[in-house]
Amino acid sequence: MVKNPKVSSEKGAVLPFFALTSVVMLLIILLIVDIGNVRIVQSDTYKAADAGALAGAAQSDYHEQVDFEEKTTREPVYKDVPVYNYDCEYNEQDEEICTRVSPYTERVFDHWDYTVHEPEESVVQEWVEIREDDAKDTANELFWENANQSTLTADGKEVTDVDPHLTDQDKIAVWADVNVDYMYFPSFAEGFYNADDVPNSVNVHKRAHGQAVEW
């Protein structure tokens, strides 16, 4: 007689595995959604700060320091001088007898002729300087103009700090901080962890720089 082998049933193990997998997948999806939301806020924060920095850098003035230089030029002056030649010969007494022949002229240097010209303007130094108060006001205004047209003023987001400041006479930086609340992850994770251990928000910090240029 041939006996059939005993086969153990595994149907009961599928349901717990599926439930655990579903929980993990849902947790990952919610985390991805919240991270994506933070990424969007990071991009909007930088765009607003960059717009503010560029607008602030435009509030500048061009300066130059000039000097007037007086130039003097000189030209050589020549003159013609006669040059005499002598025609010499010896007589019967062996005496040298010389007679002067007609002279020719030779051009030689005489002196320098100096001419003083009108003073000419020359740029000694040039620079661009940002008007600090105007730049800060404009940078702040442009930041908020862009922020109000983006996600930065939506529910769950709060701009906590906007700091435009000069880093040099022709450079401005705009720092911005935005607090972003997680939308789904905390409420789901609190069912598994202590509520105090689950972060409810994240701070986004971005900075942008602008430099004034000569117009």
C-alpha positions in Angstrom: 0.0 0.0 0.0 1.4 3.4 -1.0 0.8 6.2 1.5 0.3 9.8 0.4 2.8 12.2 2.0 1.4 14.8 4.4 1.3 18.3 2.9 1.2 21.2 5.4 -1.0 24.2 4.5 0.7 27.6 4.1 -2.4 29.6 3.3 -2.4 31.1 6.8 1.1 32.6 6.3 0.2 34.7 3.2 -2.2 37.1 4.9 0.3 38.3 7.6 3.0 38.7 5.0 0.8 40.7 2.7 -0.4 42.9 5.6 3.2 43.6 6.7 4.3 44.3 3.1 1.3 46.7 2.5 2.2 48.6 5.7 5.8 49.0 4.6 4.8 50.0 1.1 2.3 52.6 2.3 4.9 54.0 4.7 7.4 54.4 1.8 4.8 56.0 -0.4 3.8 58.6 2.3 7.5 59.3 3.0 8.1 59.9 -0.8 5.1 62.2 -1.0 6.4 64.3 2.0 10.0 64.4 0.7 8.7 65.5 -2.7 6.8 68.3 -1.0 9.9 69.4 0.8 11.9 69.3 -2.5 9.3 71.6 -4.1 9.6 74.0 -1.2 13.4 74.0 -1.5 13.2 74.9 -5.2 10.6 77.7 -4.5 12.7 79.1 -1.7 15.8 79.3 -3.8 14.0 80.9 -6.7 12.5 83.6 -4.4 15.8 84.2 -2.7 17.6 84.4 -6.1 15.1 86.9 -7.4 15.6 89.0 -4.3 19.3 88.9 -4.6 19.4 89.9 -8.3 16.9 92.7 -7.7 18.9 93.9 -4.7 22.2 93.9 -6.7 20.5 96.1 -9.3 20.2 98.9 -6.7 23.7 100.1 -7.3 25.7 103.1 -8.5 28.8 103.3 -10.7 31.7 105.4 -9.5 34.9 106.4 -11.1 37.9 108.4 -10.0 39.5 110.5 -12.7 42.8 112.4 -13.0 43.9 115.0 -15.4 47.3 114.5 -16.9 49.2 117.3 -18.6 51.3 116.0 -21.5 54.3 117.6 -23.0 55.9 116.5 -26.3 59.2 117.6 -27.8 60.5 117.8 -31.3 64.1 118.1 -32.4 65.2 121.3 -34.1 68.0 121.2 -36.6 70.1 123.9 -38.3 72.4 124.1 -41.3 76.0 124.9 -40.7 78.6 125.6 -43.3 81.5 123.2 -43.7 84.6 124.5 -45.5 87.1 122.5 -47.4 90.6 123.5 -48.3 92.5 122.7 -51.4 96.1 122.4 -50.6 99.2 122.0 -52.8 103.0 122.5 -52.5 105.0 125.1 -54.3 108.6 124.9 -55.6 109.9 125.7 -52.2 108.0 122.8 -50.8 105.7 125.0 -48.9 102.0 124.0 -48.5 99.7 126.5 -49.8 96.0 126.0 -49.1 93.0 127.9 -50.5 89.5 127.6 -49.2 86.9 126.3 -51.6 83.2 127.0 -51.7 81.6 125.6 -48.5 78.7 123.1 -48.3 76.1 122.9 -45.5 75.5 120.1 -43.1 72.3 119.6 -41.0 73.1 119.2 -37.3 71.0 119.1 -34.1 70.5 122.4 -32.4 67.9 122.0 -29.6 64.6 120.5 -28.5 61.3 122.3 -29.1 58.8 121.5 -26.2 55.0 121.8 -26.6 52.6 121.6 -23.6 49.2 120.1 -24.5 45.8 120.5 -22.9 45.3 118.2 -19.8 43.6 114.9 -20.7 41.2 113.0 -18.5 42.1 109.5 -17.5 40.3 107.0 -15.3 42.4 106.0 -12.3 39.9 103.7 -10.5 36.3 102.5 -11.1 33.9 100.5 -9.0 30.2 99.6 -8.4 28.6 100.1 -5.0 25.3 98.8 -3.9 23.0 101.1 -2.0 22.5 99.0 1.1 19.1 100.2 2.3 17.5 100.3 -1.1 19.0 96.8 -1.9 17.7 95.2 1.3 14.2 96.7 0.8 14.0 95.6 -2.8 15.4 92.1 -2.1 12.9 91.6 0.6 10.0 92.9 -1.6 10.9 90.6 -4.5 11.3 87.6 -2.2 7.8 88.0 -0.9 6.4 88.7 -4.3 7.8 85.4 -5.6 6.9 83.6 -2.4 3.2 84.6 -2.6 3.1 83.1 -6.1 4.6 79.8 -5.0 4.1 77.0 -2.4 5.8 79.0 0.3 2.6 80.6 1.6 0.5 77.5 1.3 -0.9 75.5 4.3 1.8 73.8 6.2 4.5 76.2 5.1 5.8 79.1 7.1 8.6 81.5 6.1 10.4 82.0 9.4 13.3 84.3 8.3 14.3 86.4 5.3 17.7 88.0 5.7 19.1 90.2 2.8 22.6 91.6 3.7 25.7 92.9 1.9 28.7 90.6 1.8 30.8 93.2 0.0 30.3 96.7 -1.5 29.1 95.1 -4.7 27.6 91.8 -3.5 24.4 90.9 -1.7 23.2 87.7 -0.2 19.7 86.6 0.7 19.2 83.9 3.2 15.7 82.4 3.7 14.3 79.8 6.1 11.0 78.0 5.6 9.4 75.5 8.0 7.6 72.7 6.2 5.1 70.4 8.0 5.1 66.8 6.9 1.6 66.0 5.5 1.2 62.2 5.9 4.2 60.5 7.4 3.9 61.6 11.1 0.2 60.7 11.5 0.9 57.3 10.0 4.2 56.6 11.8 2.8 57.6 15.2 0.8 54.4 15.2 4.0 52.5 15.4 6.4 54.9 17.2 6.3 57.3 20.1 4.8 60.6 19.0 7.8 62.5 20.4 10.2 60.5 18.3 8.4 61.3 15.0 9.5 64.6 13.3 6.5 66.7 12.3 8.3 69.3 10.2 11.6 70.1 8.6 13.4 73.5 8.2 14.5 74.5 4.7 17.4 76.9 4.5 18.5 78.4 1.2 20.8 81.3 0.2 21.3 83.1 -3.0 23.9 85.7 -4.1 23.8 88.7 -6.4 26.6 90.9 -7.7 26.3 94.4 -9.1 27.7 95.1 -12.5 28.6 98.2 -14.4 25.7 99.4 -16.5 
